[in-house]
Amino acid sequence: AEEAAEQDAQQAMAKRIAEAKQKKAEEAKAKEEEQMRRYQLAQMSPEERKAAMAEKLAQKKAEMLAKKKAQEDQLKAAIKQMQAEGKSVPEIKHFMLAEKKRIAAELAGSSGGGKTYTLDELRKRPADCDSSKLETYLSDLEFVRSFKMSKADFAKQPKWKKDDAKKKM
């Protein structure tokens, strides 16, 4: 039993080391790409820089619009699901307003929640996530779909109930 526990500990340590190495390599690659982009930008004429920036701005705008549409579609689907489950109008309104605020903050780039993942992505245990608090990486919408309650309601639950709910995911 002790050997098995020691092997598990060694495997966990090896996994953490591999994840740290991968993260460091990804950060180095991102830094190198950013340096290359800056170098290329410095080599451009003012007109080329202006055109490149306009193109990048148009691309970001298109990405934001697509993201906003996808989030609105998810919100509509969640509202329909809540209606089908027999939720009251005040509950749906509360959820809808909270979700719209979150979406607006996320689109504005001021979302304090950081990076979010889908439930399927979290099941693969991303390296940049605290494995003891994976539920915090779900978007509010995904959280409600998964746990059938808001993050605030989940936080009020006793630890054993939270643990039980997480095990069911």
C-alpha positions in Angstrom: 0.0 0.0 0.0 2.9 2.4 0.9 4.6 1.6 -2.4 1.4 2.3 -4.4 1.0 5.6 -2.5 4.7 6.5 -3.2 4.3 5.6 -6.9 1.2 7.8 -7.1 3.1 10.7 -5.4 6.0 10.3 -7.9 3.6 10.2 -10.8 1.8 13.3 -9.6 5.1 15.1 -9.1 6.3 14.0 -12.6 3.0 15.3 -14.1 3.4 18.6 -12.3 7.0 19.0 -13.6 5.9 18.1 -17.1 3.1 20.7 -16.9 5.4 23.3 -15.6 7.9 22.6 -18.4 5.2 22.8 -21.0 3.9 26.1 -19.5 7.4 27.6 -19.6 7.9 26.5 -23.2 4.5 28.0 -24.2 5.4 31.3 -22.4 8.8 31.4 -24.2 7.2 30.7 -27.5 4.6 33.5 -26.9 7.4 35.9 -25.9 9.4 35.0 -29.0 6.3 35.5 -31.3 5.7 38.9 -29.6 9.3 40.0 -30.2 9.1 38.9 -33.8 5.8 40.8 -34.3 7.4 44.0 -32.8 10.4 43.6 -35.0 8.3 43.2 -38.1 6.2 46.2 -37.0 9.3 48.3 -36.6 10.4 47.5 -40.1 7.2 48.7 -41.7 6.6 52.2 -43.2 4.1 54.4 -41.3 1.4 53.6 -44.0 2.0 49.9 -43.7 1.8 50.1 -39.9 -1.5 52.0 -40.1 -2.9 49.4 -42.5 -1.7 46.5 -40.3 -3.3 48.1 -37.2 -6.6 48.8 -39.0 -6.6 45.1 -40.2 -5.9 43.9 -36.7 -8.7 46.1 -35.3 -11.2 44.9 -37.8 -10.2 41.3 -37.0 -10.7 41.9 -33.2 -14.0 43.6 -33.8 -15.2 40.6 -35.9 -14.1 38.2 -33.1 -15.9 40.2 -30.5 -19.1 40.3 -32.5 -19.0 36.5 -33.1 -18.3 35.9 -29.4 -21.2 38.2 -28.4 -23.6 36.4 -30.7 -22.5 33.0 -29.4 -23.0 34.2 -25.8 -26.4 35.6 -26.6 -27.4 32.4 -28.2 -26.2 30.5 -25.1 -28.2 32.8 -22.9 -31.4 32.3 -24.9 -31.0 28.6 -24.7 -30.4 28.7 -20.9 -33.5 30.9 -20.5 -35.6 28.4 -22.5 -34.2 25.5 -20.4 -35.1 27.4 -17.2 -38.6 28.0 -18.5 -39.0 24.3 -19.4 -37.9 23.5 -15.8 -40.6 25.7 -14.5 -38.4 28.4 -13.0 -40.2 31.6 -11.9 -40.1 34.8 -13.9 -38.1 36.6 -11.1 -35.5 33.8 -11.1 -35.1 33.9 -14.8 -34.9 37.7 -14.8 -32.3 37.6 -12.1 -30.2 35.1 -13.9 -30.6 36.9 -17.2 -29.5 40.3 -15.8 -26.5 38.7 -14.0 -25.5 36.9 -17.1 -25.8 40.0 -19.3 -23.6 41.9 -16.9 -21.0 39.2 -16.9 -21.1 39.1 -20.7 -20.7 42.8 -21.0 -17.8 42.8 -18.6 -16.1 40.0 -20.4 -16.5 41.7 -23.8 -15.1 44.9 -22.3 -12.1 43.0 -21.1 -12.8 43.7 -17.5 -14.0 40.4 -16.4 -12.5 39.7 -13.0 -13.1 36.0 -13.3 -10.2 35.3 -15.5 -10.1 32.5 -18.1 -13.2 30.2 -18.2 -13.5 26.7 -19.6 -16.3 24.4 -20.6 -17.1 21.4 -18.4 -15.5 19.1 -21.0 -12.3 21.1 -21.1 -12.1 21.0 -17.3 -12.5 17.3 -17.2 -9.2 17.1 -19.1 -7.5 19.0 -16.2 -5.9 22.1 -17.8 -2.4 22.8 -16.5 -3.2 26.4 -15.6 -6.1 25.5 -13.3 -6.2 24.8 -9.6 -7.5 21.2 -9.6 -9.1 21.6 -6.2 -11.3 24.5 -7.4 -12.1 23.6 -11.0 -15.7 24.7 -10.6 -14.5 28.3 -10.3 -13.2 28.2 -13.9 -16.7 27.6 -15.3 -18.6 30.6 -16.8 -21.7 31.5 -14.8 -23.9 30.1 -17.5 -22.0 26.8 -17.7 -22.0 26.6 -13.9 -25.8 26.9 -13.7 -26.2 24.3 -16.4 -23.9 21.9 -14.6 -24.8 22.4 -10.9 -28.4 23.6 -11.4 -27.6 26.6 -9.1 -25.7 29.9 -9.2 -22.1 30.2 -8.0 -23.4 32.3 -5.1 -25.9 29.6 -4.0 -23.2 26.9 -4.4 -20.8 28.9 -2.2 -23.4 28.9 0.6 -23.6 25.1 0.6 -21.7 23.1 3.3 -18.4 21.7 2.1 -19.7 18.1 2.0 -22.5 19.1 -0.3 -20.1 21.0 -2.6 -17.8 18.0 -2.7 -20.7 15.7 -3.4 -21.9 17.9 -6.3 -18.4 18.1 -7.8 -18.0 14.3 -7.7 -21.2 14.0 -9.7 -19.7 16.1 -12.5 
